[in-house]
Amino acid sequence: MKRLVLIILSIVIAIAVFANPPKLNVESLFDGRFNNNKSVTISIYKNNGNYYRGITVKNNPDIIKKIVDAIAKDVPRASDYSDHQGDDEQYTSLQIINNGETIYIGLQRDRHGGGFFFIQGKEKAFK
């Protein structure tokens, strides 16, 4: 009987460990701190099991820096990462696997302190 209880308890703990939310640093960017900032537009969508959040920034290098810093903290968890510098823009993308699903994160920024940031994936990846 004790053995059966230990087996069931082990299974429950294993499921809980694998079903943890990703707790990404980039998720903290959607905590409301930019809601009243006129240089920022925030988009959040849930549709058919997909989850998408985006931030568009116009001429505000301080906010772009906060986004870059949050992404940098999540890079060690990435299964795929790329950073590309073009003539006028820089592109950063990473993929993080959670709950067997991929979370896509991307930032396109320009030299004028503007950019577009997004985080997207199946809702299961964020649970």
VMD Tcl script that builds the backbone (N, CA, C; Angstrom):
set m [mol new atoms 381]
animate dup $m
set s [atomselect $m all]
$s set {name element resname resid chain x y z} {
  {N N MET 1 A 0.816 -1.189 0.000}
  {CA C MET 1 A 0.000 0.000 0.000}
  {C C MET 1 A 0.868 1.264 0.000}
  {N N LYS 2 A 1.902 1.264 0.837}
  {CA C LYS 2 A 2.807 2.420 0.883}
  {C C LYS 2 A 3.479 2.623 -0.472}
  {N N ARG 3 A 3.815 1.516 -1.086}
  {CA C ARG 3 A 4.479 1.592 -2.393}
  {C C ARG 3 A 3.553 2.224 -3.433}
  {N N LEU 4 A 2.290 1.862 -3.422}
  {CA C LEU 4 A 1.310 2.424 -4.353}
  {C C LEU 4 A 1.142 3.926 -4.114}
  {N N VAL 5 A 1.090 4.335 -2.870}
  {CA C VAL 5 A 0.965 5.754 -2.533}
  {C C VAL 5 A 2.202 6.519 -3.016}
  {N N LEU 6 A 3.385 5.950 -2.836}
  {CA C LEU 6 A 4.611 6.600 -3.293}
  {C C LEU 6 A 4.654 6.715 -4.816}
  {N N ILE 7 A 4.183 5.704 -5.517}
  {CA C ILE 7 A 4.154 5.743 -6.980}
  {C C ILE 7 A 3.196 6.838 -7.455}
  {N N ILE 8 A 2.006 6.884 -6.872}
  {CA C ILE 8 A 1.028 7.905 -7.248}
  {C C ILE 8 A 1.557 9.294 -6.921}
  {N N LEU 9 A 2.149 9.459 -5.772}
  {CA C LEU 9 A 2.719 10.746 -5.384}
  {C C LEU 9 A 3.833 11.163 -6.336}
  {N N SER 10 A 4.667 10.232 -6.741}
  {CA C SER 10 A 5.745 10.532 -7.696}
  {C C SER 10 A 5.191 10.970 -9.041}
  {N N ILE 11 A 4.144 10.330 -9.502}
  {CA C ILE 11 A 3.521 10.704 -10.774}
  {C C ILE 11 A 2.939 12.109 -10.690}
  {N N VAL 12 A 2.250 12.423 -9.601}
  {CA C VAL 12 A 1.664 13.757 -9.423}
  {C C VAL 12 A 2.750 14.827 -9.400}
  {N N ILE 13 A 3.834 14.572 -8.716}
  {CA C ILE 13 A 4.944 15.534 -8.652}
  {C C ILE 13 A 5.574 15.707 -10.026}
  {N N ALA 14 A 5.758 14.632 -10.761}
  {CA C ALA 14 A 6.343 14.722 -12.107}
  {C C ALA 14 A 5.461 15.536 -13.030}
  {N N ILE 15 A 4.159 15.328 -12.965}
  {CA C ILE 15 A 3.234 16.106 -13.798}
  {C C ILE 15 A 3.305 17.578 -13.414}
  {N N ALA 16 A 3.339 17.870 -12.143}
  {CA C ALA 16 A 3.403 19.265 -11.685}
  {C C ALA 16 A 4.681 19.944 -12.155}
  {N N VAL 17 A 5.788 19.224 -12.138}
  {CA C VAL 17 A 7.063 19.802 -12.575}
  {C C VAL 17 A 7.030 20.119 -14.062}
  {N N PHE 18 A 6.492 19.214 -14.864}
  {CA C PHE 18 A 6.460 19.417 -16.307}
  {C C PHE 18 A 5.387 20.398 -16.748}
  {N N ALA 19 A 4.429 20.719 -15.890}
  {CA C ALA 19 A 3.333 21.606 -16.266}
  {C C ALA 19 A 3.474 22.988 -15.640}
  {N N ASN 20 A 4.675 23.358 -15.282}
  {CA C ASN 20 A 4.895 24.673 -14.690}
  {C C ASN 20 A 4.805 25.773 -15.736}
  {N N PRO 21 A 4.267 26.939 -15.358}
  {CA C PRO 21 A 4.295 28.058 -16.294}
  {C C PRO 21 A 5.746 28.454 -16.569}
  {N N PRO 22 A 6.004 29.034 -17.737}
  {CA C PRO 22 A 7.390 29.300 -18.106}
  {C C PRO 22 A 8.074 30.382 -17.270}
  {N N LYS 23 A 7.321 31.295 -16.671}
  {CA C LYS 23 A 7.890 32.378 -15.855}
  {C C LYS 23 A 9.025 33.093 -16.591}
  {N N LEU 24 A 8.727 33.552 -17.792}
  {CA C LEU 24 A 9.719 34.253 -18.601}
  {C C LEU 24 A 9.855 35.703 -18.159}
  {N N ASN 25 A 11.059 36.235 -18.259}
  {CA C ASN 25 A 11.288 37.637 -17.924}
  {C C ASN 25 A 10.519 38.562 -18.860}
  {N N VAL 26 A 10.388 38.172 -20.123}
  {CA C VAL 26 A 9.678 39.026 -21.085}
  {C C VAL 26 A 8.197 39.156 -20.742}
  {N N GLU 27 A 7.630 38.185 -20.038}
  {CA C GLU 27 A 6.224 38.276 -19.647}
  {C C GLU 27 A 5.979 39.440 -18.701}
  {N N SER 28 A 6.979 39.806 -17.926}
  {CA C SER 28 A 6.817 40.913 -16.980}
  {C C SER 28 A 6.617 42.256 -17.692}
  {N N LEU 29 A 6.954 42.320 -18.979}
  {CA C LEU 29 A 6.769 43.567 -19.735}
  {C C LEU 29 A 5.294 43.910 -19.921}
  {N N PHE 30 A 4.414 42.945 -19.685}
  {CA C PHE 30 A 2.982 43.152 -19.839}
  {C C PHE 30 A 2.283 43.343 -18.495}
  {N N ASP 31 A 3.010 43.860 -17.514}
  {CA C ASP 31 A 2.449 44.050 -16.178}
  {C C ASP 31 A 1.705 45.367 -16.008}
  {N N GLY 32 A 1.561 46.135 -17.069}
  {CA C GLY 32 A 0.820 47.388 -17.016}
  {C C GLY 32 A 1.686 48.629 -16.936}
  {N N ARG 33 A 2.972 48.477 -16.812}
  {CA C ARG 33 A 3.868 49.629 -16.640}
  {C C ARG 33 A 3.875 50.577 -17.836}
  {N N PHE 34 A 3.510 50.078 -19.027}
  {CA C PHE 34 A 3.532 50.918 -20.233}
  {C C PHE 34 A 2.130 51.346 -20.681}
  {N N ASN 35 A 1.105 50.994 -19.915}
  {CA C ASN 35 A -0.273 51.247 -20.340}
  {C C ASN 35 A -0.577 52.714 -20.627}
  {N N ASN 36 A -0.010 53.628 -19.903}
  {CA C ASN 36 A -0.301 55.047 -20.086}
  {C C ASN 36 A 0.784 55.787 -20.860}
  {N N ASN 37 A 1.682 55.058 -21.468}
  {CA C ASN 37 A 2.771 55.672 -22.221}
  {C C ASN 37 A 2.333 55.861 -23.672}
  {N N LYS 38 A 2.325 57.107 -24.136}
  {CA C LYS 38 A 1.842 57.426 -25.482}
  {C C LYS 38 A 2.730 56.870 -26.600}
  {N N SER 39 A 3.957 56.487 -26.286}
  {CA C SER 39 A 4.844 55.941 -27.317}
  {C C SER 39 A 4.710 54.422 -27.453}
  {N N VAL 40 A 3.773 53.823 -26.694}
  {CA C VAL 40 A 3.622 52.370 -26.666}
  {C C VAL 40 A 2.199 51.954 -27.025}
  {N N THR 41 A 2.105 50.921 -27.853}
  {CA C THR 41 A 0.826 50.271 -28.144}
  {C C THR 41 A 0.967 48.808 -27.774}
  {N N ILE 42 A 0.026 48.313 -26.983}
  {CA C ILE 42 A 0.076 46.930 -26.522}
  {C C ILE 42 A -1.093 46.159 -27.126}
  {N N SER 43 A -0.807 44.954 -27.614}
  {CA C SER 43 A -1.832 44.075 -28.178}
  {C C SER 43 A -1.762 42.723 -27.486}
  {N N ILE 44 A -2.917 42.200 -27.104}
  {CA C ILE 44 A -2.991 40.872 -26.494}
  {C C ILE 44 A -4.175 40.146 -27.127}
  {N N TYR 45 A -3.924 38.943 -27.649}
  {CA C TYR 45 A -4.956 38.158 -28.307}
  {C C TYR 45 A -4.898 36.710 -27.840}
  {N N LYS 46 A -6.076 36.135 -27.645}
  {CA C LYS 46 A -6.222 34.698 -27.429}
  {C C LYS 46 A -7.247 34.238 -28.449}
  {N N ASN 47 A -6.864 33.226 -29.253}
  {CA C ASN 47 A -7.766 32.764 -30.288}
  {C C ASN 47 A -7.432 31.317 -30.649}
  {N N ASN 48 A -8.416 30.462 -30.584}
  {CA C ASN 48 A -8.265 29.058 -30.986}
  {C C ASN 48 A -7.065 28.369 -30.344}
  {N N GLY 49 A -6.853 28.604 -29.068}
  {CA C GLY 49 A -5.754 27.949 -28.372}
  {C C GLY 49 A -4.401 28.605 -28.547}
  {N N ASN 50 A -4.353 29.717 -29.261}
  {CA C ASN 50 A -3.107 30.468 -29.452}
  {C C ASN 50 A -3.114 31.716 -28.586}
  {N N TYR 51 A -1.937 32.109 -28.155}
  {CA C TYR 51 A -1.796 33.293 -27.311}
  {C C TYR 51 A -0.738 34.192 -27.922}
  {N N TYR 52 A -1.062 35.469 -28.054}
  {CA C TYR 52 A -0.157 36.430 -28.683}
  {C C TYR 52 A -0.172 37.725 -27.875}
  {N N ARG 53 A 1.002 38.270 -27.633}
  {CA C ARG 53 A 1.139 39.583 -27.005}
  {C C ARG 53 A 2.195 40.365 -27.771}
  {N N GLY 54 A 1.913 41.619 -28.019}
  {CA C GLY 54 A 2.856 42.455 -28.749}
  {C C GLY 54 A 2.950 43.846 -28.168}
  {N N ILE 55 A 4.104 44.447 -28.334}
  {CA C ILE 55 A 4.341 45.830 -27.905}
  {C C ILE 55 A 4.998 46.559 -29.071}
  {N N THR 56 A 4.371 47.646 -29.518}
  {CA C THR 56 A 4.960 48.515 -30.529}
  {C C THR 56 A 5.434 49.776 -29.822}
  {N N VAL 57 A 6.690 50.145 -30.063}
  {CA C VAL 57 A 7.294 51.309 -29.402}
  {C C VAL 57 A 7.730 52.297 -30.474}
  {N N LYS 58 A 7.390 53.563 -30.265}
  {CA C LYS 58 A 7.820 54.610 -31.193}
  {C C LYS 58 A 8.723 55.596 -30.459}
  {N N ASN 59 A 9.934 55.740 -30.955}
  {CA C ASN 59 A 10.898 56.732 -30.471}
  {C C ASN 59 A 11.045 56.760 -28.945}
  {N N ASN 60 A 11.327 55.620 -28.369}
  {CA C ASN 60 A 11.536 55.546 -26.928}
  {C C ASN 60 A 12.621 54.502 -26.635}
  {N N PRO 61 A 13.890 54.903 -26.761}
  {CA C PRO 61 A 14.989 53.946 -26.560}
  {C C PRO 61 A 15.047 53.362 -25.155}
  {N N ASP 62 A 14.519 54.060 -24.149}
  {CA C ASP 62 A 14.534 53.517 -22.787}
  {C C ASP 62 A 13.666 52.260 -22.680}
  {N N ILE 63 A 12.506 52.288 -23.329}
  {CA C ILE 63 A 11.634 51.115 -23.287}
  {C C ILE 63 A 12.242 49.983 -24.120}
  {N N ILE 64 A 12.798 50.315 -25.260}
  {CA C ILE 64 A 13.467 49.290 -26.075}
  {C C ILE 64 A 14.568 48.620 -25.259}
  {N N LYS 65 A 15.317 49.393 -24.494}
  {CA C LYS 65 A 16.380 48.822 -23.654}
  {C C LYS 65 A 15.797 47.867 -22.618}
  {N N LYS 66 A 14.655 48.206 -22.025}
  {CA C LYS 66 A 14.025 47.311 -21.049}
  {C C LYS 66 A 13.611 45.992 -21.704}
  {N N ILE 67 A 13.116 46.079 -22.928}
  {CA C ILE 67 A 12.736 44.870 -23.656}
  {C C ILE 67 A 13.980 44.025 -23.960}
  {N N VAL 68 A 15.030 44.670 -24.447}
  {CA C VAL 68 A 16.284 43.973 -24.759}
  {C C VAL 68 A 16.837 43.293 -23.508}
  {N N ASP 69 A 16.806 43.983 -22.374}
  {CA C ASP 69 A 17.308 43.406 -21.121}
  {C C ASP 69 A 16.488 42.184 -20.694}
  {N N ALA 70 A 15.150 42.256 -20.843}
  {CA C ALA 70 A 14.296 41.118 -20.482}
  {C C ALA 70 A 14.577 39.924 -21.391}
  {N N ILE 71 A 14.742 40.188 -22.682}
  {CA C ILE 71 A 15.062 39.105 -23.618}
  {C C ILE 71 A 16.400 38.469 -23.252}
  {N N ALA 72 A 17.387 39.293 -22.938}
  {CA C ALA 72 A 18.723 38.773 -22.596}
  {C C ALA 72 A 18.670 37.819 -21.405}
  {N N LYS 73 A 17.781 38.075 -20.456}
  {CA C LYS 73 A 17.654 37.195 -19.289}
  {C C LYS 73 A 17.016 35.855 -19.648}
  {N N ASP 74 A 16.230 35.834 -20.737}
  {CA C ASP 74 A 15.579 34.595 -21.159}
  {C C ASP 74 A 16.404 33.789 -22.168}
  {N N VAL 75 A 17.428 34.378 -22.731}
  {CA C VAL 75 A 18.244 33.692 -23.748}
  {C C VAL 75 A 18.805 32.356 -23.248}
  {N N PRO 76 A 19.281 32.234 -22.005}
  {CA C PRO 76 A 19.818 30.941 -21.571}
  {C C PRO 76 A 18.804 29.787 -21.639}
  {N N ARG 77 A 17.522 30.096 -21.610}
  {CA C ARG 77 A 16.488 29.065 -21.676}
  {C C ARG 77 A 16.097 28.723 -23.108}
  {N N ALA 78 A 16.595 29.467 -24.073}
  {CA C ALA 78 A 16.180 29.305 -25.465}
  {C C ALA 78 A 16.739 28.039 -26.092}
  {N N SER 79 A 15.896 27.378 -26.876}
  {CA C SER 79 A 16.358 26.234 -27.662}
  {C C SER 79 A 16.914 26.715 -28.998}
  {N N ASP 80 A 16.538 27.916 -29.391}
  {CA C ASP 80 A 17.023 28.522 -30.632}
  {C C ASP 80 A 17.086 30.029 -30.419}
  {N N TYR 81 A 18.176 30.644 -30.851}
  {CA C TYR 81 A 18.372 32.083 -30.650}
  {C C TYR 81 A 19.112 32.666 -31.851}
  {N N SER 82 A 18.680 33.849 -32.289}
  {CA C SER 82 A 19.425 34.537 -33.343}
  {C C SER 82 A 19.334 36.040 -33.119}
  {N N ASP 83 A 20.364 36.719 -33.535}
  {CA C ASP 83 A 20.432 38.179 -33.440}
  {C C ASP 83 A 21.109 38.653 -34.720}
  {N N HIS 84 A 20.428 39.509 -35.452}
  {CA C HIS 84 A 20.940 39.960 -36.744}
  {C C HIS 84 A 20.889 41.485 -36.820}
  {N N GLN 85 A 22.001 42.076 -37.158}
  {CA C GLN 85 A 22.099 43.529 -37.315}
  {C C GLN 85 A 22.067 43.863 -38.803}
  {N N GLY 86 A 21.066 44.655 -39.221}
  {CA C GLY 86 A 20.992 45.140 -40.587}
  {C C GLY 86 A 21.505 46.566 -40.663}
  {N N ASP 87 A 21.319 47.221 -41.786}
  {CA C ASP 87 A 21.768 48.606 -41.936}
  {C C ASP 87 A 21.043 49.553 -40.991}
  {N N ASP 88 A 19.716 49.428 -40.919}
  {CA C ASP 88 A 18.924 50.346 -40.105}
  {C C ASP 88 A 18.174 49.668 -38.973}
  {N N GLU 89 A 18.176 48.329 -38.955}
  {CA C GLU 89 A 17.400 47.619 -37.953}
  {C C GLU 89 A 18.182 46.442 -37.392}
  {N N GLN 90 A 17.727 46.009 -36.222}
  {CA C GLN 90 A 18.298 44.829 -35.593}
  {C C GLN 90 A 17.154 43.879 -35.262}
  {N N TYR 91 A 17.363 42.597 -35.521}
  {CA C TYR 91 A 16.354 41.578 -35.298}
  {C C TYR 91 A 16.860 40.564 -34.287}
  {N N THR 92 A 16.054 40.293 -33.283}
  {CA C THR 92 A 16.383 39.287 -32.277}
  {C C THR 92 A 15.213 38.319 -32.197}
  {N N SER 93 A 15.510 37.032 -32.191}
  {CA C SER 93 A 14.439 36.048 -32.031}
  {C C SER 93 A 14.947 34.875 -31.201}
  {N N LEU 94 A 14.025 34.282 -30.452}
  {CA C LEU 94 A 14.348 33.088 -29.703}
  {C C LEU 94 A 13.118 32.216 -29.566}
  {N N GLN 95 A 13.363 30.966 -29.313}
  {CA C GLN 95 A 12.304 29.994 -29.104}
  {C C GLN 95 A 12.581 29.277 -27.800}
  {N N ILE 96 A 11.527 29.161 -26.994}
  {CA C ILE 96 A 11.636 28.485 -25.709}
  {C C ILE 96 A 10.572 27.402 -25.665}
  {N N ILE 97 A 10.966 26.197 -25.296}
  {CA C ILE 97 A 10.046 25.073 -25.204}
  {C C ILE 97 A 9.525 24.981 -23.769}
  {N N ASN 98 A 8.194 24.908 -23.631}
  {CA C ASN 98 A 7.572 24.711 -22.322}
  {C C ASN 98 A 6.317 23.866 -22.517}
  {N N ASN 99 A 6.122 22.873 -21.664}
  {CA C ASN 99 A 4.985 21.961 -21.756}
  {C C ASN 99 A 4.874 21.326 -23.144}
  {N N GLY 100 A 6.003 21.072 -23.771}
  {CA C GLY 100 A 6.021 20.426 -25.073}
  {C C GLY 100 A 5.629 21.335 -26.228}
  {N N GLU 101 A 5.467 22.613 -25.974}
  {CA C GLU 101 A 5.081 23.592 -26.998}
  {C C GLU 101 A 6.160 24.662 -27.102}
  {N N THR 102 A 6.227 25.312 -28.256}
  {CA C THR 102 A 7.231 26.347 -28.488}
  {C C THR 102 A 6.638 27.734 -28.257}
  {N N ILE 103 A 7.378 28.547 -27.520}
  {CA C ILE 103 A 7.049 29.960 -27.335}
  {C C ILE 103 A 8.010 30.741 -28.219}
  {N N TYR 104 A 7.455 31.551 -29.109}
  {CA C TYR 104 A 8.255 32.366 -30.023}
  {C C TYR 104 A 8.333 33.786 -29.481}
  {N N ILE 105 A 9.549 34.320 -29.437}
  {CA C ILE 105 A 9.783 35.673 -28.940}
  {C C ILE 105 A 10.601 36.403 -29.990}
  {N N GLY 106 A 10.209 37.633 -30.303}
  {CA C GLY 106 A 10.942 38.383 -31.309}
  {C C GLY 106 A 10.938 39.873 -31.040}
  {N N LEU 107 A 11.984 40.522 -31.487}
  {CA C LEU 107 A 12.107 41.973 -31.382}
  {C C LEU 107 A 12.749 42.501 -32.657}
  {N N GLN 108 A 12.085 43.453 -33.257}
  {CA C GLN 108 A 12.637 44.185 -34.401}
  {C C GLN 108 A 12.762 45.630 -33.928}
  {N N ARG 109 A 13.971 46.142 -33.940}
  {CA C ARG 109 A 14.172 47.524 -33.463}
  {C C ARG 109 A 14.921 48.339 -34.494}
  {N N ASP 110 A 14.643 49.645 -34.480}
  {CA C ASP 110 A 15.311 50.528 -35.429}
  {C C ASP 110 A 16.283 51.440 -34.697}
  {N N ARG 111 A 17.037 52.197 -35.416}
  {CA C ARG 111 A 18.061 53.054 -34.798}
  {C C ARG 111 A 17.478 54.338 -34.203}
  {N N HIS 112 A 16.164 54.530 -34.334}
  {CA C HIS 112 A 15.513 55.736 -33.807}
  {C C HIS 112 A 14.840 55.487 -32.459}
  {N N GLY 113 A 15.088 54.339 -31.871}
  {CA C GLY 113 A 14.501 54.041 -30.560}
  {C C GLY 113 A 13.095 53.481 -30.651}
  {N N GLY 114 A 12.745 52.927 -31.772}
  {CA C GLY 114 A 11.440 52.302 -31.941}
  {C C GLY 114 A 11.600 50.834 -32.212}
  {N N GLY 115 A 10.488 50.123 -32.146}
  {CA C GLY 115 A 10.562 48.707 -32.453}
  {C C GLY 115 A 9.252 48.003 -32.222}
  {N N PHE 116 A 9.271 46.733 -32.525}
  {CA C PHE 116 A 8.114 45.872 -32.344}
  {C C PHE 116 A 8.576 44.597 -31.648}
  {N N PHE 117 A 7.927 44.263 -30.548}
  {CA C PHE 117 A 8.252 43.094 -29.744}
  {C C PHE 117 A 7.027 42.194 -29.679}
  {N N PHE 118 A 7.230 40.867 -29.724}
  {CA C PHE 118 A 6.099 39.961 -29.561}
  {C C PHE 118 A 6.524 38.698 -28.826}
  {N N ILE 119 A 5.530 38.058 -28.231}
  {CA C ILE 119 A 5.662 36.737 -27.630}
  {C C ILE 119 A 4.409 35.972 -28.038}
  {N N GLN 120 A 4.600 34.761 -28.581}
  {CA C GLN 120 A 3.478 34.037 -29.156}
  {C C GLN 120 A 3.666 32.545 -28.996}
  {N N GLY 121 A 2.570 31.835 -28.808}
  {CA C GLY 121 A 2.610 30.387 -28.740}
  {C C GLY 121 A 1.249 29.823 -28.412}
  {N N LYS 122 A 1.176 28.523 -28.323}
  {CA C LYS 122 A -0.057 27.860 -27.897}
  {C C LYS 122 A -0.285 28.181 -26.423}
  {N N GLU 123 A -1.562 28.308 -26.033}
  {CA C GLU 123 A -1.874 28.612 -24.638}
  {C C GLU 123 A -1.259 27.586 -23.689}
  {N N LYS 124 A -1.186 26.340 -24.124}
  {CA C LYS 124 A -0.598 25.274 -23.306}
  {C C LYS 124 A 0.839 25.594 -22.896}
  {N N ALA 125 A 1.556 26.313 -23.739}
  {CA C ALA 125 A 2.956 26.640 -23.450}
  {C C ALA 125 A 3.091 27.624 -22.290}
  {N N PHE 126 A 2.030 28.347 -21.984}
  {CA C PHE 126 A 2.092 29.369 -20.936}
  {C C PHE 126 A 1.488 28.894 -19.624}
  {N N LYS 127 A 1.059 27.647 -19.581}
  {CA C LYS 127 A 0.417 27.114 -18.359}
  {C C LYS 127 A 1.381 26.283 -17.565}
}
mol reanalyze $m
mol bondsrecalc $m
mol representation Tube
mol addrep $m
